[in-house]
Every structure is written in structure tokens, then in C-alpha cells.
């Protein structure tokens, strides 16, 4: 039995915020339209204090079978609905998310350790928009047809695939869940969501929103648990699961690919990153530092899109470093529920230890200009998993800290001389998720963006998303693209039809 550990300071802070739930929280599965308590429980830990604030059930074969069966049964009717009939359900789902906005903002902090300040920067609105956008998109975007010279019309039919397993990470759990839920349901599939074991709270509230919105039973299900020998592995191997949308680290993605291969499941995978942030001499240095601070330390650097490799043209290397170090030292680290805090806690003790192992490597092989230590904080935050924002220089491109995804508040900075050298350094990793280019030279921005081996390039900014455009990674950063009509290929089956305009003939290919 999991024993809760609750500090009075946490209770008082939550009461002051008007949080509607009492600690400890008891998370449940959501299967076939019912909240299922489960049998095997694991602790829900608040990263900022290390306290056990609740429990969650581990889904095993029984729960996975029930959830997949419920989704498969619901698919029979949900898939036959025209998008215009599915849209009202999804719009109500989005409305419920907005109703619970203050609660989601707090839950994300309790789940992740992220400052509530960041959760209030449109995070919950993005969650609701992810649902709403695809609900509308499915209605307004249909098929296509191509007249042929021989009198035939070639047209494309699209129809839902089946049950989708949605496996989400712990760094932005609720937002990334809705990024998958939206197109899955809007395009007529049904879903089983398996959130990361570190962050079950947001998924639990999403299930509550779906339930209150009146989604038909089985259309959306949530099963908690782990990866190997647990809900994650069972879902990826289940013969009735037709699609897997996964966001997470590359190593886990490779395992999922192997598990899915026996039944040839469709895969969409957004994996790890080691994004370059290229700062050219023509850049506005003050703006470059502001963008770099967000790209480096937002969500404690626990972002696959983090610009963790800073490549700075030598002519502005020193003045940029001076500004960056000053800005990093000014960040307020501590209580994530304090609206003045700008950097919270890492997700778990084991992850903190992993990030600290890279700090120790840097201490031996490079130079740490600032950070690299656990901050001294008052009780109960002295028990939390905090690390100061860390800036490392005097590194070589081949160093582990320059090649491997650290997933924490640690960046490496390297100088370069020419545009060609910058491009070569930027592409010198197995990853290719995204990049940042900072320059006031438009021609340079275009040239460099085209030369970078990544799925997304931001110019003079970071993390600007548009649901209409494709998102995904190159090389070992992923497979496939989602967003707008690019999601059709994954979430829909397609069939080619040929109809004669001259005769009563129709053919399918």
C-alpha cells in the first residue's frame, strides 16, 4: 500500500489557490465511460517537495483488455458518424477543459514541477484548441478528386482506422495528450491514452472532462501504468490496436517499433532532440538572450525542443555569454506554485541524478560558467528535485554533453566563425527535431534554415506552433508528421475510387 506524505505548507498553498480536490488524490482509470479504481497502486510524487500526494493504479492485462475492447466496440458507431456529428461532442470536451482551466494549471505543476507562471501562459487554452481545431478541421476538409482525360474521375475516400494507443510523455502531459486526442477522435478513431507514470493527474482530469462532455462510452479511455511488462507494452503489442502515436525518448521509440512490428501497426513518433540554437553576429543580442533563455530553461529544460546546443558566432561570443550568464543567474528557482518563480523542479529524483551525471562530466571535461548545483531552498522545497540553470563552455562537438539529450536546465555553448561551420556543427548529431536561427539577415535565415536537417526551424523565436502545419522530426527524432491535413496519412485509411463520367461504371483500387 502506498503511504501518502503531505506537508501542511502544500495544503495551505493549494487552499489559497482554491484547488477543489483534497490531498491525497486518488487517480483512477477511465474505461468504457466508467472510472475504474484498479488494483495495483503506485505513488504520485510532487517533484518540488518529494511528497507523495496521491496514488494511481497500474493497468495490467485486465485493464488493457477492457479498455481496448471498449474502444473497439465504440469504434463501430463513432467511425460511422459524419465529422459534423462528432464535432459537438469534441467542442463540449474543449469547453470542459476551459471550465477546469485553474485546476489544470495547478495539476500540471503538481504533476511536473513546472512553475504555475508557465502554465498560465496559454497552456490550457492550447489544450482546448487542440481538440477544437481538429473537430472543425475534420468537417471543413474532405476528400479530393482528379478528372482524367479518358472521362474518368479519380477520387480519394478516407475512413477511420480503428483503435489508437496514445502514449504521452511526462514533460507537458496534458497539452501533448490533447494534441493526440484531437485528431484521433475528430477523424473517427477511438483512443486509449496511456500517460507517463510520473504524471497521471492531468489525464485523470481529462477523463473527467470527456465524461462530463458526454462522449459516448469507450470513445476515449485512460489506462495508467508503466512501460515494460505493464500497460505501455501491452498496448503496443495488442492485436486490436491499429495505431500508436508516441511522444518520448528515442530509445523507448525503438522498443515500441519492435513491439508493433508483428501486427504492422501504424506509427507516429515524435522522439528526442538536441536542438541547435544558432546566434549570428547580425542578431539582436538582447532578443537572442531572451529567446535563448526560454528555449533553454522553460519547463526546467525538460523539453524535447529545447535549444540545448548554443552555437554563437565568435565576433559576438563573449558579449552574448556575458548577457546569458547574467540572465541565467537572475532566474528565481523554487516553489513552483509561487507566481514569481521562473524555474521549478525536475520531474523525479532519478532524473535529477541523470542530469547531475552530465554536470559531473562537464565539471571534468569543460567549464561551468554558472549553475551545476542544487540550490539551497527552505522546507519543504529542500526535499525537491531542483537544479540551478547551468551554462557550460569549452566543449568539443563530440563530447557526450553535446551529443546526448540531457533533458534538463543545462546548455552547452560553442563558438563558430563562418555560416558553413555553423551548419556543419548544427547537423552534427543523430537528432533532427528542430532548430533556432537568430539573425537579422533575411537571406542568411533562409539559407541556413534550408540547410538544417530538422523538422522545424524557428527564426528569432522559439516554440511557436500552428496546428495547420506539419510537426515531426528527422533522423532519430521521429517518424511521420502530424498537424492539419498532414495527419490524414496517419489517422485515416485511404481508398482510391474511379468513376466514369460517360458510363455507369465505378471502380475501386
matplotlib code that plots the C-alpha trace (Angstrom):
import matplotlib.pyplot as plt

x = [0.0, 1.3, 1.5, 0.8, 3.2, 1.6, 3.1, 0.9, 2.7, 1.4, -2.1, -2.2, -0.8, -3.5, -6.3, -5.1, -5.3, -8.9, -7.8, -11.1, -9.6, -8.3, -4.9, -4.1, -5.5, -6.8, -6.4, -8.5, -8.6, -11.3, -12.7, -15.9, -17.3, -16.6, -14.0, -12.2, -10.2, -7.8, -5.9, -2.2, -1.2, 1.9, 2.7, 2.1, 5.0, 5.1, 8.6, 9.0, 8.8, 9.2, 6.0, 3.5, 0.4, -1.7, -1.9, -2.5, -3.5, -1.2, -3.0, -2.1, -3.6, -7.1, -7.4, -5.8, -8.1, -11.1, -10.0, -9.2, -12.4, -14.4, -12.7, -13.2, -16.9, -17.3, -15.5, -18.4, -20.7, -18.2, -16.4, -19.7, -20.7, -20.0, -17.5, -20.3, -21.9, -18.6, -17.8, -20.4, -19.0, -15.5, -16.5, -18.1, -14.9, -12.9, -15.4, -15.0, -11.2, -11.6, -14.0, -11.3, -8.6, -7.4, -7.5, -5.4, -2.9, -2.4, -2.4, 0.3, 2.5, 1.8, 2.4, 5.5, 7.0, 6.7, 6.1, 2.5, 3.6, 4.3, 1.0, -0.8, 0.8, -1.9, -1.2, -4.7, -6.1, -3.7, -5.1, -8.7, -7.6, -6.0, -9.4, -11.5, -9.2, -9.3, -13.1, -13.6, -10.9, -12.4, -15.7, -14.2, -11.5, -12.7, -11.5, -10.1, -10.9, -9.0, -10.6, -8.9, -8.6, -10.3, -13.5, -12.9, -12.8, -10.3, -11.2, -9.9, -12.1, -10.9, -12.2, -11.1, -8.5, -9.6, -8.3, -5.4, -2.9, -1.8, 1.4, 2.4, 5.4, 5.7, 7.1, 3.9, 1.5, -2.0, -1.1, 0.6, -2.3, -4.8, -2.5, -3.1, -6.7, -7.9, -7.1, -7.7, -11.3, -12.1, -11.1, -13.3, -10.9, -11.2, -8.5, -6.8, -4.5, -1.5, 0.0, 3.5, 3.7, 5.2, 2.3, -1.1, -3.1, -3.8, -5.0, -7.3, -8.9, -9.1, -11.1, -13.4, -13.8, -14.6, -17.1, -18.9, -18.9, -20.9, -18.5, -20.0, -18.6, -15.4, -14.6, -11.9, -10.3, -7.4, -5.2, -2.4, 0.8, 4.4, 6.2, 7.8, 5.6, 2.8, 0.1, 2.5, 4.0, 0.6, -1.0, 1.8, 1.5, -2.3, -3.6, -6.7, -4.7, -4.3, -2.4, 0.3, 1.0, 4.0, 6.0, 9.0, 12.7, 14.3, 15.3, 11.7, 10.5, 12.7, 11.3, 7.7, 8.6, 9.7, 6.6, 4.4, 6.1, 4.3, 0.9, 2.2, 0.6, 0.7, 3.3, 3.6, 6.6, 8.0, 11.2, 14.2, 16.1, 19.3, 18.4, 21.0, 20.4, 22.5, 23.3, 24.9, 26.7, 23.9, 21.4, 19.9, 21.8, 19.2, 16.5, 18.8, 19.3, 15.5, 14.8, 17.7, 16.5, 13.1, 14.5, 17.0, 15.2, 11.4, 9.9, 13.4, 14.8, 12.7, 11.5, 12.5, 12.5, 14.9, 17.7, 20.4, 23.3, 24.2, 26.3, 27.5, 29.5, 32.9, 32.6, 29.7, 30.6, 31.8, 29.2, 26.4, 27.9, 28.0, 24.4, 23.3, 25.1, 23.7, 20.1, 20.5, 21.7, 18.7, 16.1, 14.1, 14.3, 12.0, 8.3, 6.5, 3.1, 4.6, 3.7, 7.0, 9.0, 10.6, 12.1, 10.7, 11.8, 12.9, 10.4, 11.9, 14.9, 16.2, 16.0, 17.8, 20.6, 20.8, 21.1, 23.6, 25.7, 26.1, 27.0, 29.8, 31.1, 31.1, 32.9, 35.7, 36.0, 34.6, 34.0, 30.7, 30.2, 27.1, 24.9, 25.6, 24.5, 21.3, 20.0, 19.6, 15.8, 13.6, 11.5, 9.7, 11.5, 14.8, 13.4, 12.6, 14.5, 15.9, 18.9, 20.3, 20.3, 23.6, 25.8, 28.8, 31.6, 35.0, 33.3, 34.1, 31.3, 32.0, 31.5, 28.6, 27.1, 27.0, 25.6, 23.2, 19.8, 20.2, 16.6, 17.3, 18.4, 21.8, 23.1, 26.5, 27.9, 30.3, 31.8, 31.9, 33.5, 31.5, 28.0, 29.2, 30.8, 27.7, 25.6, 28.1, 28.1, 24.3, 23.8, 26.5, 24.1, 21.9, 18.9, 16.9, 13.8, 14.1, 16.5, 16.6, 18.3, 18.9, 19.9, 18.6, 19.9, 16.8, 18.9, 21.0, 17.9, 16.5, 19.8, 20.6, 17.0, 17.1, 20.4, 19.5, 18.5, 15.5, 11.7, 11.1, 13.1, 12.3, 13.8, 14.4, 11.9, 11.1, 8.1, 5.7, 3.1, 0.4, -1.9, -2.2, 1.4, 3.4, 5.2, 7.8, 11.5, 14.2, 16.9, 16.4, 14.0, 10.9, 8.8, 5.9, 4.2, 1.1, -0.9, -3.6, -4.0, -0.6, -2.3, -4.6, -2.0, -1.7, -5.3, -7.2, -7.2, -7.4, -9.1, -8.9, -12.1, -12.5, -15.8, -16.7, -18.5, -19.6, -20.9, -22.4, -19.1, -17.3, -14.0, -12.0, -8.3]
y = [0.0, 3.4, 5.7, 9.4, 12.1, 15.5, 18.8, 21.4, 24.0, 22.3, 22.0, 25.7, 26.8, 24.7, 26.1, 29.6, 28.8, 27.5, 24.0, 21.9, 18.5, 17.3, 15.6, 12.7, 12.4, 9.0, 8.7, 6.2, 4.6, 5.6, 2.6, 2.3, 5.5, 4.5, 5.5, 2.3, 2.2, -0.5, -2.9, -2.2, 1.3, 3.4, 6.8, 10.2, 12.4, 16.2, 16.9, 20.2, 18.6, 14.9, 14.3, 11.5, 13.5, 10.6, 7.2, 5.9, 2.4, 0.3, -1.0, -4.6, -7.2, -7.0, -3.2, -3.0, -5.7, -3.9, -0.6, -1.9, -3.9, -0.8, 1.3, -1.3, -1.6, 2.2, 2.5, 0.7, 3.7, 6.6, 5.8, 5.8, 9.3, 12.1, 14.6, 17.1, 14.8, 14.2, 17.9, 18.8, 16.2, 17.4, 21.1, 20.2, 18.4, 21.6, 23.7, 21.4, 21.8, 25.6, 25.3, 23.5, 25.9, 26.9, 23.3, 22.1, 24.9, 23.6, 19.9, 20.5, 22.0, 19.1, 16.6, 18.1, 20.6, 23.3, 26.9, 27.8, 31.0, 29.0, 27.1, 30.5, 31.5, 30.0, 26.3, 25.3, 27.3, 25.3, 22.1, 23.1, 24.5, 21.1, 19.5, 22.3, 22.8, 19.2, 19.0, 21.8, 20.6, 17.2, 18.9, 21.5, 19.4, 16.5, 14.4, 15.2, 14.3, 14.4, 14.5, 12.3, 12.7, 9.4, 10.6, 9.1, 10.9, 9.6, 10.4, 9.6, 8.2, 8.5, 6.5, 5.9, 3.3, 1.9, 1.9, 4.2, 3.9, 7.3, 7.2, 10.5, 11.9, 13.5, 16.9, 18.5, 15.7, 17.3, 19.5, 16.7, 14.4, 16.7, 17.1, 13.4, 13.1, 15.9, 14.3, 10.8, 11.4, 14.0, 11.7, 8.9, 6.7, 5.7, 6.0, 4.5, 7.1, 5.8, 8.8, 8.7, 7.1, 10.2, 12.4, 10.8, 13.7, 15.7, 12.5, 11.8, 15.3, 15.0, 11.8, 13.8, 16.5, 13.9, 12.2, 15.5, 16.4, 13.3, 11.5, 8.0, 5.3, 3.7, 6.5, 7.8, 5.7, 6.2, 3.4, 4.3, 2.3, 1.8, 0.7, -2.7, -5.6, -3.0, -1.0, 0.6, -2.7, -4.4, -1.7, -1.6, -5.4, -5.7, -7.1, -4.8, -1.6, -0.3, 3.0, 4.1, 7.8, 8.1, 11.1, 10.3, 9.4, 7.7, 4.5, 3.9, 4.7, 1.9, -0.6, 0.4, -0.1, -3.6, -4.4, -3.0, -4.8, -8.2, -6.7, -3.9, -1.1, 2.5, 4.6, 8.3, 9.0, 12.3, 11.4, 13.0, 16.2, 18.1, 21.3, 23.8, 27.5, 29.4, 33.0, 35.0, 38.3, 40.2, 39.1, 41.4, 40.1, 41.2, 39.5, 36.5, 36.1, 36.4, 33.7, 31.5, 31.7, 30.4, 27.8, 26.6, 26.8, 26.7, 23.8, 23.3, 22.4, 19.3, 19.9, 17.8, 21.1, 22.7, 24.7, 23.0, 23.5, 27.2, 28.0, 31.6, 33.4, 34.3, 38.0, 38.2, 35.1, 37.0, 39.7, 37.1, 34.8, 37.7, 38.6, 34.9, 34.1, 37.2, 36.3, 32.7, 33.8, 36.1, 33.3, 32.6, 28.9, 27.4, 26.9, 26.2, 27.4, 30.8, 33.0, 34.8, 31.6, 31.1, 27.7, 24.7, 21.2, 18.3, 15.5, 12.9, 12.1, 9.5, 12.1, 14.7, 12.2, 11.5, 15.3, 15.7, 12.9, 15.2, 18.1, 15.9, 15.1, 18.8, 19.5, 17.2, 17.9, 21.5, 24.7, 25.5, 29.3, 29.2, 26.7, 23.0, 22.9, 22.1, 25.4, 25.9, 26.2, 26.3, 23.5, 21.6, 22.5, 21.3, 17.8, 18.7, 17.9, 21.3, 22.2, 25.7, 26.8, 25.7, 27.1, 25.1, 26.2, 24.8, 21.8, 19.8, 18.8, 15.1, 15.4, 13.5, 16.7, 18.0, 14.8, 13.3, 14.6, 15.8, 16.9, 19.4, 23.0, 22.6, 24.2, 24.0, 26.9, 26.6, 29.4, 29.3, 31.5, 31.0, 30.2, 26.9, 25.9, 26.7, 24.5, 21.6, 21.9, 22.1, 19.0, 17.0, 14.9, 11.9, 14.1, 16.4, 17.6, 21.4, 24.3, 28.0, 30.6, 34.1, 36.7, 39.9, 38.9, 37.5, 35.8, 34.1, 33.0, 31.3, 29.7, 28.3, 27.1, 25.2, 23.6, 22.3, 18.6, 19.1, 19.1, 22.6, 25.8, 28.9, 32.2, 34.7, 32.9, 29.5, 27.2, 29.0, 26.4, 26.4, 23.4, 23.7, 22.9, 19.6, 18.7, 16.0, 15.2, 14.0, 11.3, 9.8, 12.4, 10.7, 9.2, 10.9, 14.3, 15.4, 18.7, 19.9, 17.7, 16.1, 14.0, 12.4, 9.9, 8.6, 8.9, 7.9, 4.9, 6.0, 4.3, 5.3, 5.3, 5.7, 6.7, 7.0, 10.2, 8.5, 5.2, 3.9, 2.4, 2.7, 1.1, 0.9, 0.4]
z = [0.0, -0.9, 2.1, 1.4, 2.7, 2.8, 4.1, 5.6, 3.5, 0.4, 1.7, 2.6, -0.7, -2.6, -0.4, -1.1, -4.8, -4.5, -5.6, -5.4, -4.6, -1.2, -0.8, -1.1, -4.7, -5.8, -9.6, -11.5, -14.9, -17.3, -19.2, -21.2, -19.8, -16.1, -13.6, -12.6, -9.3, -10.3, -8.0, -8.1, -7.0, -7.3, -5.7, -7.3, -6.2, -6.2, -7.7, -5.8, -2.4, -2.9, -1.0, -2.0, -2.8, -4.2, -5.8, -9.3, -10.4, -12.6, -15.6, -16.5, -18.9, -17.4, -17.7, -21.1, -22.5, -21.1, -22.5, -25.9, -26.1, -25.1, -27.7, -30.4, -29.6, -29.6, -32.9, -34.7, -34.2, -33.7, -37.0, -38.9, -37.7, -40.1, -38.8, -38.3, -35.8, -33.9, -33.7, -31.0, -28.7, -29.1, -28.8, -25.4, -24.5, -25.2, -23.3, -20.2, -20.4, -20.3, -17.4, -15.4, -16.5, -13.0, -11.9, -14.8, -14.1, -10.6, -11.6, -14.2, -11.5, -9.1, -11.8, -13.5, -11.0, -13.7, -12.4, -12.4, -14.1, -17.3, -17.0, -17.1, -20.4, -22.5, -21.7, -21.0, -24.0, -26.2, -24.8, -25.7, -29.1, -29.9, -29.5, -31.2, -34.2, -35.3, -34.6, -37.1, -39.5, -40.0, -41.1, -43.4, -45.1, -47.1, -49.9, -53.3, -56.9, -60.2, -63.6, -66.2, -70.0, -70.6, -69.0, -65.5, -62.3, -59.8, -56.2, -52.7, -49.9, -46.3, -43.4, -39.8, -39.0, -35.6, -32.0, -31.3, -28.4, -27.4, -25.3, -23.9, -22.0, -18.6, -19.5, -21.0, -20.3, -20.7, -23.7, -25.6, -24.7, -26.4, -29.4, -30.0, -28.7, -31.0, -34.4, -33.2, -32.2, -34.8, -37.7, -36.3, -34.4, -30.8, -28.2, -25.2, -23.6, -21.5, -19.8, -18.3, -14.9, -13.4, -14.4, -14.1, -12.8, -16.0, -17.8, -14.8, -15.2, -19.0, -18.5, -16.1, -18.9, -21.5, -19.2, -18.4, -22.1, -22.8, -25.1, -25.8, -23.6, -25.0, -27.4, -25.0, -22.4, -20.0, -18.6, -16.2, -15.8, -16.8, -20.0, -19.9, -18.7, -18.0, -19.8, -22.3, -23.6, -23.5, -25.7, -28.2, -28.7, -28.6, -31.9, -31.8, -31.5, -35.1, -34.5, -32.0, -31.5, -29.2, -27.9, -25.8, -25.9, -28.9, -27.0, -26.0, -29.5, -30.9, -28.5, -29.5, -33.1, -32.4, -30.4, -33.1, -36.0, -35.6, -36.3, -38.6, -36.6, -37.9, -36.1, -35.5, -33.3, -32.0, -30.3, -28.7, -29.7, -29.3, -31.0, -32.1, -31.4, -33.9, -33.0, -35.8, -35.4, -37.0, -34.3, -31.8, -28.8, -26.2, -28.2, -28.7, -25.0, -24.3, -26.9, -25.6, -22.0, -23.0, -25.3, -22.6, -19.3, -20.0, -18.1, -16.4, -19.9, -19.9, -23.4, -26.5, -28.4, -26.0, -27.7, -25.7, -28.1, -28.4, -31.5, -31.3, -33.9, -32.5, -33.0, -30.5, -28.4, -25.3, -25.2, -25.7, -23.0, -20.5, -21.1, -21.0, -17.7, -16.1, -17.2, -16.0, -12.6, -12.2, -12.6, -9.5, -8.7, -6.1, -5.1, -8.5, -7.1, -6.3, -9.4, -9.1, -9.6, -13.0, -12.8, -10.9, -10.1, -12.3, -12.6, -10.3, -8.2, -10.7, -13.5, -11.4, -10.8, -14.5, -15.3, -12.5, -14.1, -17.2, -14.9, -13.4, -16.9, -17.7, -14.5, -15.5, -19.3, -19.7, -17.8, -15.9, -16.0, -13.8, -12.2, -11.8, -8.2, -6.3, -4.8, -1.1, -0.5, 2.6, 3.8, 2.2, -1.1, 0.3, -0.4, -4.0, -7.2, -8.1, -10.2, -10.9, -14.6, -16.0, -18.7, -20.0, -22.3, -23.5, -25.0, -28.2, -30.6, -30.0, -26.2, -24.6, -23.3, -26.9, -28.5, -26.0, -24.9, -21.3, -20.8, -18.0, -17.4, -18.9, -22.1, -23.9, -25.8, -28.8, -31.0, -34.8, -37.4, -40.7, -41.7, -43.2, -40.0, -38.0, -40.3, -40.0, -36.2, -36.1, -38.2, -36.3, -34.1, -34.6, -33.8, -36.1, -34.3, -34.5, -34.6, -33.9, -36.2, -34.8, -37.3, -38.8, -42.3, -44.1, -46.8, -44.1, -42.3, -45.4, -46.4, -43.0, -42.4, -45.7, -44.8, -41.3, -41.1, -38.9, -38.9, -37.7, -37.8, -35.7, -36.8, -33.9, -31.7, -30.2, -29.7, -32.0, -33.2, -35.8, -35.9, -39.7, -40.4, -40.2, -37.0, -36.5, -36.6, -39.0, -38.4, -34.9, -33.8, -35.2, -37.9, -39.6, -39.4, -37.7, -37.9, -40.3, -43.4, -42.7, -40.1, -42.7, -43.7, -40.2, -38.8, -41.9, -44.2, -47.9, -50.8, -54.5, -56.4, -60.2, -61.7, -65.4, -66.4, -69.7, -68.4, -65.2, -64.1, -60.7, -59.8, -56.6, -56.4]

ax = plt.figure().add_subplot(projection="3d")
ax.plot(x, y, z, "-o")
ax.set_aspect("equal")
plt.show()
